[in-house]
Amino acid sequence: MPSRYILSRLLSLQFLGSVIIPVILITAYLVFFIFLKGSIPTSEEIIARFAALYERFGYEIIFLSAILEALVLINFFVPGLITMAMGAIFARTGHIELTLVILTAALGLLIGYNINFLLGSLGFGKFIRKIGLGWVLNKATAQLNKFGTGGLIVGFAYPGVASFLSLAAGVSNMKFIKFFLLALLSCAFWIPLWGIIIYALGEIVLTIITRYAILVAAIVVAFLLLFRLWKMRLK
């Protein structure tokens, strides 16, 4: 199978988890709301509903989302990054605590990365190659061999990359204690950094969503169409 086609399939799966699934869930919520109350909820009402949800179950949602986002292959099908980002945004509004959001997300990601490492050491890499994603694992392994611990630390900046790097570390028989310390320190650096950045932008994001919901929806629809056209071109 050509690598460009595989890349398009890989991006399609990531796009499915990061954008399409949240859109489907929000659409289902709107339909349910209209069915119950007979009216379309405003942007403020939608934000208030999600804020209440995070205020009650926020840490549990973030923890589970972080684990799933860190797990190789599974992270293609879950909107883990968006879920964690929303935690930092609602911390800005005072519904949950930013420190606990960061600690919860970091712990969940750390658990997921270590699961990937153990899977790699137990031969899960063979399955990855059988389903046509061996080239991704090979690139991750090559990055580890070329850049060493530095490549691993930089890769932990993004969970989608870190999931394959942690799997590759297990496949490469890296010592577990070394990997664990690197993953721990990397999470201790990257997660607070991203959390603070998203927290600082939280009010801006909420303002855009509440005041310019139609424009946001138009951007999402346009992006979906452009992504579809790009995918067809790769085929």
Protein Blocks (a to p, Z undefined) as FASTA:
>chain_A
ZZklmmmmmmmmmmmmmmmmmmmmmmmmmmmmmmmnopacdfklmmmmmmmmmmmmmmmm
mmmmmmmmmpghjlmmccfklmmmmmmmmmmnopacfklmmmmmmmmmmmmmmmmmmmmm
nopmmmmmmnopmmmmmmmmmmmmmnmmmlmmmmmmpmklmmmmmmmmmmnopafklmmm
mmmmmmmmmmmmmmmmmmmmmmmmmmmmmmmmmmmmmmmmmmmmmmmmmmmmmZZ
